[in-house]
Amino acid sequence: MAATLWKRTSLDSGMWISLLLLNIFPQSSAVVGHREPLPDDSKDNITIFTRILDRLLDGYDNRLRPGLGESVTEVRTNIYVTSFGPVSDTDMEYTIDVFFRQSWRDERLKFDGPMQVLPLNNLLASKIWTPDTFFHNGKKSVAHNMTTPNKLLRLVDNGTLLYTMRLTIHAECPMHLEDFPMDAHACPLKFGSYAYTNNEVIYLWTQGDERSVAVAEDGSRLNQYDLLGHVIGKETISSSTGEYVVMTTYFHLKRKIGYFVIQTYLPCIMTVILSQVSFWLNRESVPARTVFGVTTVLTMTTLSISARNSLPKVAYATAMDWFMAVCYAFVFSALIEFATVNYFTKRSWAWDGKKEGMEIRRRESATLSKKSNNTFNIVGTTYALNVAKDHGLTTIAKSAAPAAAKHPYLHKLDDPYMEAKKSYNRVSKVDKISRIIFPVLFFIFNLVYWATYVNRKPAIMKSNNQN
């Protein structure tokens, strides 16, 4: 019995072992056969770089800059401008959209792997040291985050990092508007380290001073300006906490004058010419000349106010202010000229009409009083008293014609309108002189004005380049 039980137990154990082996080997062959089509290199690269990154970040302190206590960290930068503008004259600022690139070397991030350059996610930027760059003249800067943060991070096997981000910067642009609207400006873009002095971190241009800043061909978003070019450089500023390196880029802008010629200069010139038309009107046309003078003065006032609305409230006069002031003086002078002519015209009518007529009448009265008793004067007309044969009848014969022929001045008294017409239709000497002097002076002013400000253009650009 015991022997029989032992044999059965041995057989059962053998069967179980055989079944177990049969189940294991087919599964092993199936798994191996399933993995053969997969690329082993891909699996190995992911695993290798995962281990590399874990090893690099293990014990890495992103609070400490590279080469702390040993060397100065060099940060190389370059900028690609995708769009420039608009420029606000009232706020004295401009908007610029850039790809801002920074590159530096961190010995702690060296690695050996199958790839020389390792593209990384932007999340890794928060785990490593990055420069604390800020824009000195930036009023507001925006880092784009749609649909994900617009940042790029690449790691080279020698520990060099490339960090790129897309920024929209609202930067301050100091403007000197003495030559407005024939002015030119150099709008700066300044950036550097916020906390590290030049003994710890220095900035350099990646491709030198010529090609480190590039502007896209279709990147200009300017309506009133022409982007003439840019000049890049480097400055060192001192403060109570030390000396800092500041990278600078000056964008040179030249204002387009076409808008202001159409909206301001031509209306002012036409208004001045219109005011001078009144010199050719008769001086007795008081309503017409008054309308000309008052309307042109009010028009110049309106143009002056509207031109100032698009400018900041500066304490000095611009080139446009001088032009409008002179135009206003011409228009106002034309109104004063008419007032002068009109004043002397009224005095001339009083002298030529009333005073002269009264003098003639006084002389005629004295002359007629010496005549014989058979003539007498009634209201400026001489009548003869004829005595007929019948002494009881007398007749009065009108002798106005001989008297009028003897005294020609009496025709003037009989027709005061003709005298008034002669007096008013005479062209004033002031009008004759004004017809020549006003246009000549205005032409000379325009010639000097435009020649002066157009020739000052190179001087403006030179001063901006030196800044």
Disulfide bonds with the S-S distance in Angstrom:
Cys173-Cys187 2.02
